[in-house]
Amino acid sequence: MDQVKIGSFLKELRKEKNLTQESLAEQLNVSNRTVSRWETGSNMPDISMLVELADFYEVSIPEIINGERKSENMDQETRDTAAKMAEYSHNEVKVGKQKVVGYLMSIFGIFIIVSALAIFPSDSSWGSIYAILGSTILLIGVYLMIKTVLRKRSLCILSIVGCAILLFGIFSVTDYVAVKHFNQVPRFRYVSVYDSNFPNQIVYETPFFTAVQKNPGTEYEQVEII
């Protein structure tokens, strides 16, 4: 492939339409420098731009590649193939970007979860709020990643539901361990009950167990599972 010959042909086609490099660049939504590189042969148009140039100059793609006009009729099959190749290339780039975004969101979600559990004390509801927020971001990131692998939407949804259940189980287990072995109130409680008849204790309800905090705020404070 003679790039200089192709560039000269593109320059000839532009002049046939009485266009300057600037006006052509404006119509094709590219820079003047890009057009100049095409016409000097130092750079070639990509596949999608090749299709657009063929349409614009009313020539066939093989004519552009060969650097000379051979036929007045465009090779429709060749043009269709090039268009499909351009679409495929565009989809590949889109999938790649989606994977990167999903990967970054997953890492960010994990970072928020770990930070929330490490920074906020167990008796603060902010820890669980930020952990749930981080989990949501993590699940969105995982969805974006597996969406590029699993084409069926139902499988993607099932995978996300499975991940959500796994996270829920991990939070429940860590809560149980924190109460059982580290004398901490459960983070992921949905009800805190204070009974005036028992002023020295607070009852915490979680999805899987009930914990009671006795003598809160004193040196005899104790958290038990009941």
N, C-alpha and C positions, 0 to 999 in steps of 0.2 A: 504494500500500500504506500503510494507516494503522497506524503502529507503536503509537500510543497505544491504538487499538482492539484490536490484537493482544495488547498487554500486559494490558488489562482482561480479555480473554477467557481468557488464561492464568491470571490471578489468580482468575477465577471457577471455572475448572476445578480449580485447587488447593483452593479452599475446598469444592467439592463432595466432595472426597476427605478433607476435615477434616484437612488438612496445614498445618503452618506452613512458612514459607520455609526455616527451618533444617532441618526434617525432609525437605523435598523436595530441598534441596541435598545432603543426606547420601545420599539414595537415588540421585540422578543423578550423584553424585561431582563436584559443582561447588561453588563458594563461595556463601555467602549473598548476597554482593554481586551475583553474576552473576544469581541468581534475581530479586533486587530490580530490577536493570536491565531484565530481560525484562518484568517486570510494569508498570514505569513507562513502557516504550516507548523508553527511551534506548538500548537495545541489543537486537539480535535474535539468537536462537539460530542457530548455523551449521547446515549441511545435515544433518550426521550427528546433531546434537542434536535437530533438528526431527523426524527419524524416531523417535528415542527418546521424545520428548514425545508424539508421536501414539500410539505404542504404550502409553505409560504412562497417558495420559488416555482412551484408546480413542475417539479422534476421527480424522478424516481430515486429511491435510496441507492440502488446500485450505481446510478449516474453520478451521485455525489461521491460515493466511495471510489469510483473509477476516475473521477475528476474530469469527466467529459459527458456531453449530451449524446445519448445513443438512440433514444426513442422519445416520441412525443407522448406515449401512453405510459402511465405509471404502472409499475408492477404491484398490483393490489395485494397479492399474496405476500410479497416481501414486506410491504408496508405493514400489513396486519401482524406478521411475525415480529417485526421490530417493535410495534406498539405493545404486543403482549410481553415482549422481553422487557420493555421499559416499565410496564405495569408490575411485572414480577420483581424487577429491581427495586421499585418503589415500595412494594409490600415487604420485601426483605429488610429494607432500611427501617420501615415502620415497626416491624416485629422486633428488630434489634433495639430500637429506642424503647419499646414497651418493656422488654426484658430488663434494660438498665434502670428504668424508672421503678419497676417492681422490686428489683434488687435493692435499690437505695431506700425505697419506702420500707421494706422489710427490716433493713438494718436500723433505720430511724425508729421504727416501732419497737424493736427490741431494746434500743437505747433508752427510750422513754419508759418502758416497763421496768428495766433494771434500775434506772435512776429513781423512779417513783418508789420502788420497794426499798431502795437503799437510803434515800434522803428522808422520806417522811416516816415518823414513828407509827407503830401499828395502831395506836388509838386515834390517829388522824384519818379522816375520810378522804383527804386529798390523795393519799397514796393509792387507794383503790380507784379513785376517779381517773387519775393519770395512767394507772395501769390498764384500765379499760380503754382509755383513749389510745394508748400505745398498741393495745391488742387490735383495735379497729384498723389502725394504720398498717399494722403488720399483716392482717388478713387481706387488706386491699392490695398490698404489695405481692403477697403470695398469689392472689387471684390473677394479677397482671402477668406474673411469671408462668403460671400453669396454663393460662389461656392460650399461650403460644404453642403449648405442647398438646393439650387436650382440646380438640376441635369442638367436641360436643359440649354444649352449654350445661346440660344436666350433669355431666361428669365433673365439670368445673365447680358447680354449685355443691355437689356432694363432697368434693375435696375440701372446699372452704368450710362446710358444716363440720367435717371431720376435724379440721384444724381448730375450729372454734371449740369443739367438744374437748379436744386435747388441751387447749389452753385453760379451759374451765376446770378440767381435772387437775392440771398442774397447780393452779391457784388454790384449789381446794386442799390438795395434799400439803402444799407449803403452809397454808393456814393451820391445818391440823398439827403439823410438826411444830410450828411456832407456839401454839397453845400448849401442846403436850410436853414439849421439852425445853421451851424458852420462856415460859410464863408470860406470854404476850396475848393481848386480846386479838380476836380474829379480824383481819383487815376487810375481808369480803363478807361482812355481815349486812343483812338487809333490815334487821330490826334490833334496836337496843331498848330493853325494858328496865325501867326503874320502878320498883315497888316501895311505896312509903312504909309498908309493913316490914320490909327488910332493907333498911336504909344503908346497910353496909355492903350491899352487893348490887351488881348490874348484870342482867342476863342478855346475852348476845345470840341471836338466831342466824345461822348460816344455812345454805341449802342442804348440808349433809349432817350437821351436828349442832348442838346447843352448848354454849360455853357460859360459865358464870365467873364474874370477877368479884372476888371478896376483898373487903377492906381497901377499896381503891384509894390511891394517893398516900397510903401509909407504908411503913416498913414491913407490915404483915400482909401486904397485898399478894393475892394468889389467884391464878386463873386456872379453872378446871373445866373439863368436858363432862357434861352430865347427860 
